[in-house]
Amino acid sequence: MPIRINLLAETQAAEELRRKDPVKRAILVAAILVVLVALWPAFSNSNPPRQKRPELARYKMEKHREGYKEAVEASGPPLRPNRNLPHSRL
């Protein structure tokens, strides 16, 4: 029975180790994660969606205006400077 000698075994083993290098894989995974984290804000929905129902938006705006009017009425008349008091001059 002939003895078979694989002269490329050492080269093939080194190539296989390079392909399966855990450090290289860890760096690749870390780089992919960094890219994903950097791109996340671009694809996330940072702005609230527009109102799908305009009548709801109108209702909310009217309620807001009514609340503002009530607050202005409750605060009384606007303050005016008293012209009888002397002004301090520096």
Beta strands, then each sheet from edge to edge (+ up, - down):
end
